Amino acid sequence: MTEGCLRTGSRVTATVDQTRRDAIRRNHTATHLLHAALRERLGAHVKQAGSLVAPDRLRFDFAHGSPVSQTALDEIERDVTAAVLANGSVETQVRPTQDAIDAGAMALFGEKYGESVRVVSVPGVSMELCGGTHCRATGDIGPFTITQESGVASGVRRIEAVTGHTAVDYLQGRRAVVHAVIGALGVPESQAVETVDRLHTDAKRLARELEQLKLQTALGGTTGGATDDAVEIGDAQFVARRVAGLEKGSLRGLADSLRDRLSRGVVVLASESDGKVSLVVSVSQDLVGRVHAGQIVKTLAPIIGGGGGGRADFAQAGGRQPEKIDALLASSRTVVGDMLAGKQPATGVTAPA
């Protein structure tokens, strides 16, 4: 209804949306061909576990224990396309249920059938018990392409596909993306994959080199200068530092490097990235009997709204409040000092005002 209202006794004329019906027919018949191709390529264990036939797409869930490889998907797609190009007739008939099953018609597991059933078949390709609407011939399906394969439950895989005009739209969209990428790369299509691989390799190498440069900068160069901010707490040296731009792995490497430059000491580092905080603590071996990195982290992490832990010589944590980093670093000196003095640090140290 787009306007007006229905009343008891109103005369109405019901009509079928033929465009929508034809699209559903294409996707339904294609689903039967897909089921047959899956059983042919993957094995007779393939059984339907659910499906959707819509005007713009089809979805088929089936029993199978592992992801379907791209090679197998390509073969299945070619099998369905071959059946479409053969333009085989799609035949329907009503038969006694047991006769249909004895003849090889596939029935849905757990489905209850009456004495008679409707059989939809593409001779030599597919035969299923089905009450839905279908094409008159497989050629009516037109283009068929698989858009996605995924897992939906243990032992159940899902294939999604499109047919007809929707398949053409999908393929043209993919082609437009490919052409845009090739244009951006500035190379012939035959060299596109090789170029992307090379750029990816270069990007990873440059990222590693950049991280090393950041680490070297944080260390103050190759010699000296890296621990100028170290302070004496009793018989130990202590460094608490806010570090910018380092990934978690490099932050750990920096902490260990700074610790090694101290005669005996404790290093506390905090870094912010994408609104999150990384905290690492490194303790020299000659202090682990008195200072426990994991305990330091458990005490300090609540200040930044996080948690963590670790070993006596190294521990790490994450948090969600980067604005509290300075407060954490200020508190860390008290926590380490208490441990060195043999005091048990308070759990969840209160950040300085």
C-alpha positions as a Python dict, from the first residue, in 0.01 Angstrom:
ca = {
    (1, 'M'): (0, 0, 0),
    (2, 'T'): (131, 344, -93),
    (3, 'E'): (-192, 538, -35),
    (4, 'G'): (-552, 485, 75),
    (5, 'C'): (-669, 206, 304),
    (6, 'L'): (-819, -142, 280),
    (7, 'R'): (-1168, -219, 405),
    (8, 'T'): (-1367, -537, 436),
    (9, 'G'): (-1524, -605, 99),
    (10, 'S'): (-1275, -396, -100),
    (11, 'R'): (-1201, -531, -445),
    (12, 'V'): (-831, -572, -512),
    (13, 'T'): (-621, -693, -800),
    (14, 'A'): (-311, -893, -705),
    (15, 'T'): (-19, -886, -945),
    (16, 'V'): (329, -1035, -932),
    (17, 'D'): (630, -803, -941),
    (18, 'Q'): (779, -981, -1240),
    (19, 'T'): (1123, -821, -1218),
    (20, 'R'): (1157, -926, -855),
    (21, 'R'): (1016, -1273, -923),
    (22, 'D'): (1259, -1332, -1211),
    (23, 'A'): (1554, -1230, -993),
    (24, 'I'): (1444, -1472, -720),
    (25, 'R'): (1404, -1748, -979),
    (26, 'R'): (1757, -1694, -1105),
    (27, 'N'): (1903, -1708, -755),
    (28, 'H'): (1696, -2011, -653),
    (29, 'T'): (1789, -2221, -953),
    (30, 'A'): (2152, -2110, -914),
    (31, 'T'): (2140, -2231, -552),
    (32, 'H'): (2046, -2581, -672),
    (33, 'L'): (2332, -2578, -923),
    (34, 'L'): (2571, -2454, -651),
    (35, 'H'): (2463, -2736, -418),
    (36, 'A'): (2530, -2992, -691),
    (37, 'A'): (2871, -2839, -773),
    (38, 'L'): (2971, -2841, -405),
    (39, 'R'): (2887, -3209, -371),
    (40, 'E'): (3076, -3285, -692),
    (41, 'R'): (3391, -3096, -588),
    (42, 'L'): (3397, -3144, -210),
    (43, 'G'): (3217, -3473, -160),
    (44, 'A'): (2881, -3631, -84),
    (45, 'H'): (2909, -3523, 281),
    (46, 'V'): (2803, -3175, 173),
    (47, 'K'): (2447, -3119, 295),
    (48, 'Q'): (2242, -2803, 303),
    (49, 'A'): (2240, -2640, 647),
    (50, 'G'): (2047, -2325, 561),
    (51, 'S'): (1991, -2086, 272),
    (52, 'L'): (1861, -1749, 164),
    (53, 'V'): (1721, -1671, -179),
    (54, 'A'): (1668, -1297, -222),
    (55, 'P'): (1626, -1085, -537),
    (56, 'D'): (1976, -940, -507),
    (57, 'R'): (2178, -1237, -377),
    (58, 'L'): (2183, -1597, -264),
    (59, 'R'): (2336, -1754, 44),
    (60, 'F'): (2400, -2125, 96),
    (61, 'D'): (2515, -2285, 422),
    (62, 'F'): (2647, -2639, 408),
    (63, 'A'): (2817, -2906, 615),
    (64, 'H'): (3193, -2906, 555),
    (65, 'G'): (3478, -2921, 804),
    (66, 'S'): (3725, -2668, 662),
    (67, 'P'): (3744, -2346, 458),
    (68, 'V'): (3697, -2392, 84),
    (69, 'S'): (4014, -2294, -102),
    (70, 'Q'): (4010, -2028, -371),
    (71, 'T'): (4106, -2293, -626),
    (72, 'A'): (3803, -2502, -529),
    (73, 'L'): (3576, -2195, -534),
    (74, 'D'): (3695, -2114, -886),
    (75, 'E'): (3618, -2470, -996),
    (76, 'I'): (3273, -2458, -836),
    (77, 'E'): (3202, -2126, -1005),
    (78, 'R'): (3306, -2272, -1340),
    (79, 'D'): (3086, -2579, -1283),
    (80, 'V'): (2780, -2362, -1220),
    (81, 'T'): (2863, -2145, -1521),
    (82, 'A'): (2896, -2455, -1740),
    (83, 'A'): (2549, -2568, -1631),
    (84, 'V'): (2412, -2221, -1708),
    (85, 'L'): (2570, -2214, -2054),
    (86, 'A'): (2431, -2561, -2128),
    (87, 'N'): (2085, -2402, -2096),
    (88, 'G'): (1939, -2723, -1958),
    (89, 'S'): (1569, -2744, -1888),
    (90, 'V'): (1449, -2704, -1530),
    (91, 'E'): (1181, -2969, -1480),
    (92, 'T'): (925, -3003, -1203),
    (93, 'Q'): (697, -3291, -1118),
    (94, 'V'): (499, -3419, -822),
    (95, 'R'): (594, -3770, -716),
    (96, 'P'): (543, -4004, -421),
    (97, 'T'): (800, -3902, -159),
    (98, 'Q'): (976, -4236, -131),
    (99, 'D'): (989, -4280, -509),
    (100, 'A'): (1155, -3938, -542),
    (101, 'I'): (1413, -4016, -274),
    (102, 'D'): (1482, -4359, -425),
    (103, 'A'): (1539, -4185, -761),
    (104, 'G'): (1816, -3974, -603),
    (105, 'A'): (1636, -3653, -512),
    (106, 'M'): (1808, -3468, -226),
    (107, 'A'): (1590, -3397, 76),
    (108, 'L'): (1660, -3155, 360),
    (109, 'F'): (1776, -3331, 675),
    (110, 'G'): (1510, -3311, 946),
    (111, 'E'): (1242, -3181, 708),
    (112, 'K'): (907, -3359, 723),
    (113, 'Y'): (740, -3440, 393),
    (114, 'G'): (393, -3561, 306),
    (115, 'E'): (307, -3858, 87),
    (116, 'S'): (379, -3657, -228),
    (117, 'V'): (653, -3405, -300),
    (118, 'R'): (750, -3162, -572),
    (119, 'V'): (1078, -3252, -742),
    (120, 'V'): (1284, -2985, -919),
    (121, 'S'): (1553, -3123, -1145),
    (122, 'V'): (1809, -3022, -1404),
    (123, 'P'): (1866, -3354, -1583),
    (124, 'G'): (2218, -3483, -1533),
    (125, 'V'): (2304, -3207, -1286),
    (126, 'S'): (2065, -3169, -995),
    (127, 'M'): (1753, -3321, -838),
    (128, 'E'): (1602, -3183, -517),
    (129, 'L'): (1274, -3181, -329),
    (130, 'C'): (1165, -2817, -353),
    (131, 'G'): (846, -2611, -356),
    (132, 'G'): (998, -2282, -469),
    (133, 'T'): (990, -2080, -789),
    (134, 'H'): (1256, -2152, -1054),
    (135, 'C'): (1377, -2059, -1401),
    (136, 'R'): (1243, -2253, -1697),
    (137, 'A'): (1598, -2317, -1817),
    (138, 'T'): (1941, -2274, -1659),
    (139, 'G'): (2042, -2021, -1923),
    (140, 'D'): (1792, -1777, -1772),
    (141, 'I'): (2026, -1740, -1473),
    (142, 'G'): (2280, -1539, -1670),
    (143, 'P'): (2615, -1452, -1509),
    (144, 'F'): (2695, -1626, -1179),
    (145, 'T'): (2977, -1530, -946),
    (146, 'I'): (3072, -1620, -590),
    (147, 'T'): (3126, -1313, -372),
    (148, 'Q'): (3230, -1465, -39),
    (149, 'E'): (3307, -1788, 149),
    (150, 'S'): (3307, -1795, 528),
    (151, 'G'): (3246, -2005, 836),
    (152, 'V'): (2926, -1961, 1038),
    (153, 'A'): (2956, -2242, 1294),
    (154, 'S'): (3167, -2547, 1370),
    (155, 'G'): (3154, -2769, 1063),
    (156, 'V'): (2933, -2527, 867),
    (157, 'R'): (3054, -2309, 579),
    (158, 'R'): (2869, -2037, 388),
    (159, 'I'): (2891, -1931, 26),
    (160, 'E'): (2734, -1608, -100),
    (161, 'A'): (2683, -1539, -469),
    (162, 'V'): (2502, -1315, -715),
    (163, 'T'): (2347, -1371, -1056),
    (164, 'G'): (2211, -1180, -1353),
    (165, 'H'): (2226, -800, -1348),
    (166, 'T'): (2355, -800, -989),
    (167, 'A'): (2649, -1017, -1096),
    (168, 'V'): (2729, -774, -1378),
    (169, 'D'): (2716, -480, -1133),
    (170, 'Y'): (2941, -668, -890),
    (171, 'L'): (3201, -758, -1154),
    (172, 'Q'): (3202, -407, -1297),
    (173, 'G'): (3258, -267, -948),
    (174, 'R'): (3552, -501, -892),
    (175, 'R'): (3695, -409, -1231),
    (176, 'A'): (3669, -39, -1145),
    (177, 'V'): (3868, -102, -827),
    (178, 'V'): (4136, -293, -1019),
    (179, 'H'): (4164, -14, -1277),
    (180, 'A'): (4188, 248, -1001),
    (181, 'V'): (4468, 54, -829),
    (182, 'I'): (4657, 6, -1155),
    (183, 'G'): (4620, 376, -1229),
    (184, 'A'): (4754, 467, -885),
    (185, 'L'): (5048, 229, -927),
    (186, 'G'): (5128, 364, -1271),
    (187, 'V'): (5222, 24, -1411),
    (188, 'P'): (5073, -216, -1668),
    (189, 'E'): (4814, -460, -1534),
    (190, 'S'): (5056, -750, -1583),
    (191, 'Q'): (5296, -589, -1332),
    (192, 'A'): (5037, -484, -1071),
    (193, 'V'): (5069, -778, -831),
    (194, 'E'): (5450, -772, -843),
    (195, 'T'): (5447, -397, -777),
    (196, 'V'): (5211, -427, -480),
    (197, 'D'): (5425, -705, -332),
    (198, 'R'): (5736, -491, -368),
    (199, 'L'): (5567, -187, -212),
    (200, 'H'): (5443, -400, 77),
    (201, 'T'): (5793, -536, 138),
    (202, 'D'): (5941, -187, 120),
    (203, 'A'): (5679, -50, 359),
    (204, 'K'): (5756, -317, 619),
    (205, 'R'): (6130, -256, 583),
    (206, 'L'): (6089, 121, 618),
    (207, 'A'): (5862, 74, 921),
    (208, 'R'): (6132, -136, 1087),
    (209, 'E'): (6400, 120, 1003),
    (210, 'L'): (6183, 405, 1133),
    (211, 'E'): (6121, 218, 1457),
    (212, 'Q'): (6495, 163, 1495),
    (213, 'L'): (6558, 534, 1438),
    (214, 'K'): (6296, 624, 1697),
    (215, 'L'): (6456, 383, 1941),
    (216, 'Q'): (6804, 522, 1870),
    (217, 'T'): (6674, 876, 1919),
    (218, 'A'): (6510, 777, 2247),
    (219, 'L'): (6841, 626, 2358),
    (220, 'G'): (7019, 954, 2279),
    (221, 'G'): (7235, 814, 2000),
    (222, 'T'): (7486, 534, 2005),
    (223, 'T'): (7680, 658, 2307),
    (224, 'G'): (7595, 830, 2632),
    (225, 'G'): (7326, 1082, 2701),
    (226, 'A'): (7055, 821, 2733),
    (227, 'T'): (7041, 808, 3112),
    (228, 'D'): (7101, 1174, 3197),
    (229, 'D'): (6759, 1175, 3363),
    (230, 'A'): (6852, 889, 3598),
    (231, 'V'): (6816, 969, 3967),
    (232, 'E'): (6963, 796, 4270),
    (233, 'I'): (6723, 618, 4505),
    (234, 'G'): (6926, 464, 4781),
    (235, 'D'): (7183, 236, 4620),
    (236, 'A'): (7002, 215, 4286),
    (237, 'Q'): (6948, 432, 3980),
    (238, 'F'): (6598, 509, 3859),
    (239, 'V'): (6464, 633, 3524),
    (240, 'A'): (6098, 728, 3469),
    (241, 'R'): (6027, 861, 3123),
    (242, 'R'): (5742, 945, 2888),
    (243, 'V'): (5828, 825, 2537),
    (244, 'A'): (5654, 930, 2216),
    (245, 'G'): (5598, 732, 1900),
    (246, 'L'): (5730, 386, 1991),
    (247, 'E'): (5546, 60, 1933),
    (248, 'K'): (5507, -174, 2229),
    (249, 'G'): (5792, -402, 2118),
    (250, 'S'): (6032, -112, 2075),
    (251, 'L'): (5924, 33, 2408),
    (252, 'R'): (6031, -290, 2575),
    (253, 'G'): (6362, -282, 2387),
    (254, 'L'): (6421, 75, 2501),
    (255, 'A'): (6350, -16, 2863),
    (256, 'D'): (6595, -306, 2852),
    (257, 'S'): (6861, -93, 2680),
    (258, 'L'): (6828, 185, 2938),
    (259, 'R'): (6841, -68, 3221),
    (260, 'D'): (7161, -216, 3078),
    (261, 'R'): (7319, 132, 3075),
    (262, 'L'): (7250, 170, 3447),
    (263, 'S'): (7492, 12, 3692),
    (264, 'R'): (7194, -125, 3882),
    (265, 'G'): (6856, 22, 3838),
    (266, 'V'): (6488, 35, 3753),
    (267, 'V'): (6335, 180, 3435),
    (268, 'V'): (5969, 286, 3403),
    (269, 'L'): (5850, 396, 3058),
    (270, 'A'): (5506, 504, 2939),
    (271, 'S'): (5393, 577, 2584),
    (272, 'E'): (5068, 692, 2424),
    (273, 'S'): (4935, 562, 2091),
    (274, 'D'): (4583, 606, 1950),
    (275, 'G'): (4447, 715, 2286),
    (276, 'K'): (4587, 415, 2471),
    (277, 'V'): (4878, 386, 2713),
    (278, 'S'): (5157, 128, 2714),
    (279, 'L'): (5354, 90, 3037),
    (280, 'V'): (5674, -114, 3074),
    (281, 'V'): (5900, -169, 3374),
    (282, 'S'): (6247, -325, 3358),
    (283, 'V'): (6457, -416, 3667),
    (284, 'S'): (6825, -515, 3669),
    (285, 'Q'): (6897, -868, 3790),
    (286, 'D'): (7085, -758, 4101),
    (287, 'L'): (6769, -582, 4228),
    (288, 'V'): (6498, -840, 4157),
    (289, 'G'): (6518, -972, 4511),
    (290, 'R'): (6405, -631, 4639),
    (291, 'V'): (6213, -476, 4349),
    (292, 'H'): (5952, -673, 4154),
    (293, 'A'): (5858, -530, 3811),
    (294, 'G'): (5526, -714, 3806),
    (295, 'Q'): (5427, -565, 4141),
    (296, 'I'): (5525, -216, 4025),
    (297, 'V'): (5300, -253, 3721),
    (298, 'K'): (5006, -386, 3925),
    (299, 'T'): (5042, -90, 4161),
    (300, 'L'): (5074, 179, 3893),
    (301, 'A'): (4842, 54, 3616),
    (302, 'P'): (4515, 157, 3789),
    (303, 'I'): (4629, 521, 3768),
    (304, 'I'): (4592, 504, 3388),
    (305, 'G'): (4272, 299, 3404),
    (306, 'G'): (4435, -30, 3312),
    (307, 'G'): (4604, -340, 3440),
    (308, 'G'): (4888, -579, 3373),
    (309, 'G'): (5168, -777, 3531),
    (310, 'G'): (5476, -979, 3459),
    (311, 'R'): (5801, -1120, 3593),
    (312, 'A'): (6032, -983, 3858),
    (313, 'D'): (6267, -835, 3596),
    (314, 'F'): (6013, -721, 3336),
    (315, 'A'): (5643, -638, 3330),
    (316, 'Q'): (5400, -443, 3114),
    (317, 'A'): (5048, -303, 3122),
    (318, 'G'): (4798, -112, 2913),
    (319, 'G'): (4563, 170, 3003),
    (320, 'R'): (4294, 398, 2864),
    (321, 'Q'): (4380, 733, 3025),
    (322, 'P'): (4685, 892, 2859),
    (323, 'E'): (4619, 1218, 3044),
    (324, 'K'): (4732, 1039, 3362),
    (325, 'I'): (5077, 939, 3232),
    (326, 'D'): (5260, 1222, 3410),
    (327, 'A'): (5085, 1134, 3736),
    (328, 'L'): (5185, 770, 3693),
    (329, 'L'): (5550, 857, 3636),
    (330, 'A'): (5550, 1081, 3942),
    (331, 'S'): (5402, 801, 4154),
    (332, 'S'): (5648, 545, 4019),
    (333, 'R'): (5940, 700, 4209),
    (334, 'T'): (5755, 656, 4539),
    (335, 'V'): (5661, 297, 4459),
    (336, 'V'): (6018, 201, 4364),
    (337, 'G'): (6160, 386, 4665),
    (338, 'D'): (5929, 197, 4901),
    (339, 'M'): (6034, -136, 4752),
    (340, 'L'): (6403, -53, 4779),
    (341, 'A'): (6344, 41, 5143),
    (342, 'G'): (6175, -291, 5207),
    (343, 'K'): (5824, -147, 5231),
    (344, 'Q'): (5522, -306, 5066),
    (345, 'P'): (5376, -54, 4817),
    (346, 'A'): (5011, 36, 4856),
    (347, 'T'): (4782, -126, 4598),
    (348, 'G'): (4653, 129, 4348),
    (349, 'V'): (4870, 425, 4447),
    (350, 'T'): (4679, 749, 4444),
    (351, 'A'): (4804, 980, 4172),
    (352, 'P'): (4942, 1314, 4285),
    (353, 'A'): (4693, 1598, 4256),
}
